[in-house]
Amino acid sequence: MSETKLVSNEITVGQKKEGFMPNKSNLISLRFIRNTALTLVVIMLVGAGGWFLGNHQIRSVKGVYALVAGKEVTESVAGTQTIDRSQPTNKNVDMTMFWEVWDELERTFLFKERINYQKMVYGAIEGMTASLDDPYTAFFPPKENKTTKENLSGQFYGVGIQLGYKKDQIVVIAPISGMPAEKAGVKAEDYVLKITDKAKGIDEETYNININDAVEMIRGKEGTEVTLTLLHKDESEPYTVTIKREEIIVPSVEVAFGQVINGQFTTEATASGKLVADLKLSRFGELTDEQWDESVAKILEKGDEVGGIVLDIRNNPGGYMQGAVNLAAEFLPMNSVVVKQESSIESDKEFATKRLGRLLTTPLVVLMNGGSASASEILAGALRDQDRAKLIGTTSFGKGIIQSSGDFADGAGLHITIARWLTPKGTWVHEKGLEPDITIELDKKQPTVDVQLAKAAKEVLK
């Protein structure tokens, strides 16, 4: 890495990643990485070119930064330098084997041209995070970290699916509405078994692969094709779809107005009576606040024509935690608790609404499903616990932990699970999900009829 200091922080509920097994907010400073874990983390962050324990020689590589006794030392030219590195005294760890392996690889490995010191350092760090058996605590090399940021920006080329893990298996958290994967029949909670792209020489089963590697395989140039082998939830026979890649632009928030006519929610409403606002929150990302304000303004313009709001968080995989707190304030009084946090690095906290909402009295229900995860679960849990809305649909995904995230100067990133979150009444949803107050499944016999939305729209007008 070009520097061992994290240079930025983000608020996020995290992305899952694997290290060597199938794996891979709270605004905090990641300075603690250097302060409390210096003896472990920093050893892994430096050492490119061969760094040995004790009073040994280091063969340096141009641009490598080291931390020695808490100070940064820049080595801009190749050469040798004596560095005193004593064994950590306050940790029950022996780093001798690590450096012996490093040295032995450097000395004896046959294919010397394959040795890439930076990749070795990245691999060591990935192994370190993977050893914690938490798929959400993960190190992202620069290319992978760039992918995670593209996910939050909401614009890239691919098929339009959000991927995650369920019981260590890669799973579709949500197909993006109107995008190629949804049109091809891919469903939320489908397991991704295999990825094939003959043009790129890819024919990979997904067992034991990194989720970001899977994302990179699925993404590609506009107009090219990728074949996915998938398995619907609760079915035994896989199915295969070949999908043409398109530019994927993910809107965070959209609103439509309609009524339930003949069992369907339709925006071509002609019957007398109140309209229902279908306020669809697809994700928490960089454009969410702006698009949310635009959608709320449209609801307010309708005035008394709107009899209720369906907050549709189906297939919302989450994102920024603070976004959930901000949006909850639209429906809850000032100083209402939205989420509680139990942290590993600071005292327990409560996060409450801090602004005056514009939709405090409009009837509201929340529509969710198994693709509703993380920040969307925070929002749903708060609205129910504060007696503001019923939850309708199916059980949510169940991600009840929070990650801090930060970038290194070379573009790499680090996500660390630092807290669990609880609903205002103290419910921890992790790996369980939120149970709906009214359960309704989509009707497989009528795939073009959204019976969940129709039920929610009828319920909010009661």
Secondary structure, 3 states (H helix, E strand, C coil): CCCCCEEEEEEECCCCCCCCCCCCCCCCCCCHHHHHCHHHHHHHHCCCCCCCCEEEEEEECCCEEEEECCEEEEECCCEEEEEEECCCCCCCCCCHHHHHHHHHHHHHCCCHHHCCHHHHHHHHHHHHHHCCCCCCCEEECHHHHHHHHHHHHCEEEECCEEEEEECCEEEEEEECCCCHHHHCCCCCCCEEEEEEEHHHCEEEECCCCCHHHHHHHHCCCCCCEEEEEEECCCCCCCEEEEEECEEEECCCEEEEEEEEECCEEECCCCCCCCEEEEEEECCECCCHHHHHHHHHHHHHHHHHHEEEEEEECCCCCCECHHHHHHHHCCCCCCCCEEEEEEECCCCCEEEECCCCCCCCCCCEEEEECCCCCCHHHHHHHHHHHCCCCEEEECCCCCCCEEEEEEEECCCCEEEEEEEEEECCCCCCCCCCCCCCCEECCCCCCCCCCCHHHHHHHHHHCC
